[in-house]
Amino acid sequence: MRSVSESYSVRGECMPIAAETPEEAVALPHKLWTRDECVALERSGLLGMERYELIEGDLVPQMAKNPPHTRALRLLILWLQTVFGGDFVLQEASIDLRPEDQPTSEPEPDALVLTLSFLDLEPGARPRPDQLRLVMEVSSSTLTVDRTIKARLYARSGIVEYWILDLEGRRMIVHRDPIDGAYRSIEIYSEQECVSTLAALDRTIRVADLLK
Amino acid sequence: MPVAIEIPQEAVALPHKLWTRNECAVLERSGLVDLERYELIDGELIQKMGKNHPHTRALRLLMSWLEDRFGRDYCLQESAIDLRSEDHPTSEPEPDAVVLNGPFLALSAQPRPAELRLVVEVSSSTLYHDLVTKRNLYARSGIVDYWVLDLEGRRLIVHPDPSEGVFLSIQAFQEHEFVSALAVPDHEIRVGELLR
């Protein structure tokens, strides 16, 4: 193998210097999608059987639900139905967002509580942010995304309350007071603590009862 | 009592759908994506940069020199290339310039890595991408000589001799220095000539 000095002759005063790899990672802009394009993508058959959630223009694969996730979500839905009534609770429904985020994101929270019966939503329409009392994600591998990107997304749309049930951490992370695109109050409730929603402060549940 | 917590600060990359050459063909046919505007790199549809005047000018100077040295029939501008089989489905780069080891008229398909004597990217806003993502991609496919003409840094970064998927001797030549392609070591050009 030839050495570099043989391969590259140099006549300048200085020798060439070994180039370093840039330290700062810059993500190049890649193709981002809109809700409209996703409808066409679905029709094209390219997405196959896999399910995606559109978040900030990216097609984010939805995690296969493992048994702990399914179990915790079922416990949660049952509790929410007891507190708010079955007609006010939806599971894995996609929601609308503020106009700026609406075209490029279509999140499907694991659970949500409406301000009205789902039967009173306009046919074909998704719940708007102001029709939501609570959105929830049951989280294991998606915790970081749920706590950063999704929290900002929900806060920007003024969703009044956002809970993350953290399965691995065995805790509930409660976000309230969305102001200027961020939740001003973020609190962690550990297993033995009791938590309640803003919309029904007197109905508490022990976090552990959702992690049975 | 519940504890108040901080929001995690680290930048989070969303895991998202990656694409293949085959899927891109369907995307293009269906009118969903104009592949003139995107380059498939590691499954990502990367937006091509609009070519600004310095880019166009440098690329033209480079092409002229390459055509003089290698012959017009051996040079292609912004042509898509093939890669080693592991990277082929998920990447379809279009280097700014390539030099072939035979006339382009003899090609029956996109040039394969073994048919390339030199691959060049002219780089300004894409420098990180060219020096990391594409460097790794080209090294893995055994591209024998890879140049990045760094317009802002006014230098030419040369990557000869990939060894087991890595360019081991990467060197930057400044404006006043002279450089030659591995394939024609006796024909030198001053880097500044490409940055006029």
Interface residues (C-beta under 8 A of the other chain):
Chain A: M1 R2 V4 E6 S7 Y8 S9 V10 R11 G12 E13 C14 P16 I17 A18 A19 T21 P22 E24 A25 V26 A27 L28 P29 H30 K31 E37 A40 L41 S44 L46 L47 Y52 I55 E56 D58 L59 V60 P61 T144 V145 R147 T148 I149 A151 I173 V174 A182 S185 I186 E187 I188 Y189 S190 E193 V195
Chain B: M1 P2 V3 A4 I5 E6 I7 P8 E10 V12 A13 L14 P15 H16 K17 E23 V26 L27 S30 L32 V33 Y38 E44 L45 I46 Q47 T126 L127 Y128 H129 L131 V132 T133 I157 V158 P160 D161 S163 S169 I170 Q171 A172 F173 Q174 H176 E177 F178 V179 S180 L182 P185 E188
